[in-house]
Amino acid sequence: GENVEQHPSTLSVQEGDSAVIKCTYSDSASNYFPWYKQELGKRPQLIIDIRSNVGEKKDQRIAVTLNKTAKHFSLHITETQPEDSAVYFCAASLSGGYNKLIFGAGTRLAVHP
Amino acid sequence: GAVVSQHPSWVICKSGTSVKIECRSLDFQATTMFWYRQFPKQSLMLMATSNEGSKATYEQGVEKDKFLINHASLTLSTLTVTSAHPEDSSFYICSASERVNEQYFGPGTRLTVT
């Protein structure tokens, strides 16, 4: 079946540094790629997304890049802050209707003051 | 906008009983709702896709007779865990979709079966 691979599984950075999380997807028909942030015991929150007709999207300290040829997309967080500490999930849309998403395994980001 | 609520937030039930979880889209009409299960420190596992007025579509390996889904309106979907057992204990999260692809998640329901 289709899958999304996400790396790294854990990431530890110092406050102010940048963090990069990478994902690879297998469904060549995927055309929507959201990123979610989940704090412990809380709901996943959509933080940024990108569609296949765009190569890069930025929102303040967060940016996402997409390489459709290589089926890679990445999340970039600059000037990290302790409140960025959470688990981040990438996802890719599945073809076949119903707007289904397939999620990566998640990256636990720790930002140390 | 795009607020999704879920009730209850946590529930403890005895083995063999059934539990119903509600998912509501508060400020939009959800054409599709999704039910996920999440184990500790793991990713979101899609259980089923629910479209208003039609039968839910279950993912492979998910028992449709055990996890009953009803999507009676464009703002409400329910998941009933029937004859719950301890292995059903988990975090259940719904999401709702208004526009193509975008999903907004509810706060989740932590189910503990004793």
Interface residues (C-beta under 8 A of the other chain):
Chain A: N31 Y32 P34 Y36 G41 K42 R43 P44 Q45 L46 D49 F89 S93 Y98 N99 K100 L101 I102 F103 G104 A105 G106
Chain B: V4 T32 F34 Q42 S43 L44 L46 T49 N51 T57 I93 S97 V100 N101 E102 Q103 Y104 F105 G106 P107 G108
